[in-house]
Amino acid sequence: MPILGLEQLRRLADGDAASVSGELGVTLSSEWLDEVRILAGLRARQLAERPQDAPWLLRPIVRADTHEAVGFLNFHREPDERGMIEIGYTLLPAARGQGYALEAVRGMFAWAERRPEVRYLRAAIAPDNERSINLVTKLGLVHIGEQWDEDDGRELIYEREVAADGPR
């Protein structure tokens, strides 16, 4: 999953998927662009202000056989002072229920667990999003509380500690 750089994020936010698609060698459909456009703008502004967040930010989820982006994921920022990182992900409707999100989130978590600054993995999920709740619990996250998100409303918080003897 390639990380999207600042200029690529800006172009996506401006509606230009074609140039980014060519650079990545990945098909970025108009449907994918519609889903990612607002987040790309947010992450571009974030990256301009906080370049240290770069390795943690937006990546397309790409089918290996077709090189087509079927979703995207990212951590919200670099690990906080506690060593916690929070993941977010979206799949296009046609790609749901086929294991793409599980594979992508598992891969991102494995990458993060090798980073010494990461101590906790987190996901905040809408209470009615059963697929995401099932996904994170399969990956060992447990429900630890809830929060109110200004954009998304009530969210359930799932988290797990990175094993001290786990991948590094």
N, C-alpha and C positions, 0 to 999 in steps of 0.2 A: 504494500500500500504506500504509494508515494506521498510525501508530505507536500502540501501546497505552500509555496513561498509567497512573500508579500505582494509582488507584482501579479502573480497568478490569482491571488485572492481578490485583488483590486479589479482585475479584468472580469472575474466571475461576478463580482458585485455589480459591475457595469453591464452584465449580460453577455459577455464574450466567452462562450464556452469553446468555440472553434479553435482559437489559438492555444488555449490551455490543453485541449484534447490532443492537438498535434504535438505539443511538447511532451506530453506524458505517454503518447501512444495508446490512449484509452478513449473509448467512445463515451462522450458526455452528452447525453440526450437533453432535449429541451425540458423534458419532465424532471430530469435530475437537476438541471440548472434552476428550474422554478423552485425546487425544494431547498437548494443550498444557497441561493442568492443572498438572502438577508443575513444568514450566518456568515457567509464569506465576507460581507462588508464589515460585520462586527469583528471578525477575527483579523481582518486587515487593519482596522483601527487599533485593535489590541496589540498586534505585532509591531506596528509603528511605534507604540508607546512602550512596549515591553518585549524587546527582541529576544530576551532569555526564554520566552514562552514558545519560541519557534518549533523545537522538536516535539512539542506536546500537542500541537494544533492540528487543524483539519486535514483529513486524508479521504480520498474516495475509497469505497469498498468496490473492488473490481472482480468480476468473474474471470477466472483463469482461462477458461476455454474460449470466451468470446471477446475478452478485453473490454467489456462494457461495464460502466459504473452502475451499480445497482443500489447504492446508498453511500453514506459517508459517516465518519466518526471522528471524534477528537476528545482529548482531555480539555478541560476548561481553561487550564493554565498550568504552569509549572507546579510541582508539589509545594504545599503550604508549609508553614513552620512546624507542623506536626508530621509532615511527610505524607500528607494525604493528597491524592489526585482523584478527580471526579470525571467519569467518562460520560459522553453523550453520543448517541448514534441514531440514525434514521435509515430505513430501507424504503425503496420505492414499493408501492403496493403489490406489484406483480412479483416481486422477489421475496416477499414475506413467507414464512413457514417452510423455507427450503434450507435452513441452516447457515445462511450467509452471515447473519448477525452473530450467531454463536461463534463461528470460526473467526470472524474479524475481531470481536471483543476478546476472545481467548488469546488471539495473537497480540493484541495491544497490551493486554494484561501481562503476558509473558515478557514482552519487551520492557514494560515498566518495572517488572519485578527484578530485572537484571540491573536496574539503576539503584545505586546505594542510597540515594536521597528519598526513595519511595518506601514508606512504611505501611500505608493503608490505601486500599482500592475502594472507591465509592461509586454508587450510582443513585440518582434521585429519579423516581418513577411515579407517574400518575397512578393513583390507586386502581383505576380500571384497566390499566395496561397489563393484562395477564401474561402476554407473551414475553414482555421485558422482565417482569417479575420472575417468571420461570427461567428465563435465560440467566439472570444474575444469580439466582439460587443454585442453578446447575454449576456455576463457577465458584461456589462457596461463599457468596456474600449473604449476610443475614440482616434481617430487618432490625434497625436500631433506633428508629424514631421517624419523625416527619417534620416537614418544614413548609412554609408558604413561599412560593416563588411568584414574584410580581408579574411575570409573563405567563407562567404555566399553571398557577394556582397551587392547590395542595399536592405535595409530593411525599412519597414514602422514601425513607433513606435506607439504603442497603450498603453494608460495608464489610470488609474483612481485612485483617492484618496480614501483611506479607510475612510468610514464614521466614524466620531467621536463617534456617538451613535450606530455604528454597532457592530457586534460580537467581543467580546474581551475575 
